[in-house]
């Protein structure tokens, strides 16, 4: 089993919209996670430097978070991750998800501090809950 630890090494946030002007009524937020590679630290540890960015349209602000994701696991699991990276395959989703979870939490605090909408991912409703349910009333 693999475990991931995310270390933030740099945080920056800048409000580009004037503080006297109100923000536009509709702001689109794009989140991007870039893994910059994988480095073997030991037989059981692989590190991946990352850059997490939040972009706003129109350009009201920018947020950037840099760090390292440390993957700890068995040697054969880590070898597969590194081999897949060398073969230009996408990284395992659990690594990107761990980075996103940690970075979004930091980005929300930064957004609040600089007074812009937080980069909260949309909540999707499972299909089962979207379908109308039949009326479950019973009469005797």
C-alpha positions as CSV (number, residue, x, y, z in Angstrom):
1,X,0.0,0.0,0.0
2,X,1.2,3.5,-0.9
3,X,1.0,6.5,1.3
4,X,1.5,10.1,0.2
5,X,2.8,13.1,2.2
6,X,2.5,16.6,0.7
7,X,5.0,19.3,1.7
8,X,4.3,22.9,0.6
9,X,7.5,24.8,0.0
10,X,6.2,28.1,-1.5
11,X,2.9,29.9,-1.5
12,X,2.0,33.1,-3.4
13,X,-1.2,34.9,-4.1
14,X,-1.8,38.2,-5.8
15,X,-5.0,40.2,-6.3
16,X,-4.9,41.8,-9.7
17,X,-8.3,43.5,-9.5
18,X,-8.4,46.9,-7.8
19,X,-9.5,46.8,-4.1
20,X,-11.9,49.7,-4.7
21,X,-13.7,48.0,-7.6
22,X,-16.2,45.3,-7.0
23,X,-15.4,41.9,-8.6
24,X,-17.2,41.0,-11.8
25,X,-20.5,39.1,-11.3
26,X,-19.1,36.0,-13.0
27,X,-15.6,34.7,-12.3
28,X,-14.3,31.4,-13.8
29,X,-11.7,29.6,-11.8
30,X,-9.3,27.1,-13.3
31,X,-7.1,24.8,-11.3
32,X,-4.0,23.1,-12.7
33,X,-1.6,20.6,-11.1
34,X,1.7,20.0,-12.7
35,X,4.0,17.1,-11.5
36,X,7.5,18.0,-12.6
37,X,9.0,14.5,-12.4
38,X,9.7,11.7,-10.0
39,X,12.9,11.3,-8.0
40,X,14.0,8.2,-6.1
41,X,15.0,9.1,-2.6
42,X,15.4,5.6,-1.2
43,X,14.1,2.1,-1.9
44,X,10.8,3.0,-0.3
45,X,10.5,6.7,-1.1
46,X,9.9,8.6,-4.3
47,X,9.4,12.4,-4.4
48,X,7.6,14.5,-7.0
49,X,8.0,18.2,-7.2
50,X,4.8,20.0,-8.1
51,X,3.3,23.3,-9.0
52,X,-0.4,24.0,-8.3
53,X,-1.9,27.1,-9.9
54,X,-5.3,28.8,-9.7
55,X,-6.2,31.1,-12.5
56,X,-9.2,33.4,-12.6
57,X,-11.0,34.7,-15.7
58,X,-11.3,37.6,-15.9
59,X,-7.8,38.1,-14.3
60,X,-8.8,39.1,-10.8
61,X,-6.1,37.2,-9.0
62,X,-3.5,34.4,-9.3
63,X,-2.5,31.8,-6.7
64,X,0.5,29.5,-6.9
65,X,1.6,26.7,-4.6
66,X,4.8,24.8,-5.0
67,X,6.0,21.8,-3.1
68,X,6.9,18.1,-3.1
69,X,4.8,15.0,-2.8
70,X,6.5,12.1,-1.1
71,X,5.2,8.7,-2.0
72,X,6.1,5.9,0.4
73,X,5.5,2.3,-0.6
74,X,7.0,-1.0,-1.6
75,X,9.9,-0.9,-4.1
76,X,8.0,-2.6,-6.9
77,X,5.1,-0.2,-6.6
78,X,7.4,2.8,-6.8
79,X,9.3,1.3,-9.7
80,X,6.1,1.1,-11.7
81,X,5.3,4.7,-11.0
82,X,8.8,5.8,-12.1
83,X,8.7,3.5,-15.2
84,X,5.2,4.8,-16.2
85,X,6.6,8.4,-15.9
86,X,9.6,7.6,-18.1
87,X,7.1,6.1,-20.7
88,X,5.1,9.3,-20.6
89,X,2.1,7.7,-19.0
90,X,0.0,9.9,-16.7
91,X,0.8,9.7,-13.0
92,X,-1.4,7.7,-10.7
93,X,-4.5,9.6,-9.8
94,X,-4.0,9.1,-6.1
95,X,-0.8,11.3,-6.2
96,X,-2.5,14.2,-8.1
97,X,-5.5,13.9,-5.7
98,X,-3.4,14.1,-2.6
99,X,-1.6,17.1,-4.0
100,X,-4.9,18.8,-5.0
101,X,-6.5,18.1,-1.6
102,X,-3.6,19.7,0.3
103,X,-3.2,22.6,-2.1
104,X,-6.9,23.5,-2.4
105,X,-7.0,23.9,1.4
106,X,-4.1,26.3,1.3
107,X,-5.5,28.1,-1.8
108,X,-8.9,28.7,0.0
109,X,-7.1,30.5,2.8
110,X,-5.1,32.6,0.4
111,X,-8.2,33.5,-1.6
112,X,-10.0,34.6,1.6
113,X,-7.0,36.7,2.6
114,X,-6.8,38.6,-0.8
115,X,-10.5,38.9,-1.1
116,X,-11.4,36.8,-4.1
117,X,-13.7,33.8,-4.6
118,X,-12.3,30.5,-3.2
119,X,-11.2,27.7,-5.6
120,X,-13.8,25.2,-4.3
121,X,-14.2,22.3,-6.7
122,X,-17.7,21.8,-8.0
123,X,-19.6,19.1,-6.1
124,X,-21.1,16.5,-8.4
125,X,-24.2,14.6,-7.4
126,X,-24.1,10.9,-8.2
127,X,-26.5,9.9,-10.9
128,X,-28.6,7.8,-8.5
129,X,-29.4,10.9,-6.5
130,X,-30.3,13.0,-9.6
131,X,-33.0,10.7,-10.8
132,X,-36.5,11.5,-9.5
133,X,-37.6,8.9,-7.0
134,X,-41.0,7.3,-7.3
135,X,-43.7,8.4,-4.9
136,X,-43.4,6.1,-1.9
137,X,-46.7,6.8,-0.2
138,X,-48.8,3.9,0.8
139,X,-52.6,3.9,1.4
140,X,-54.5,1.3,3.4
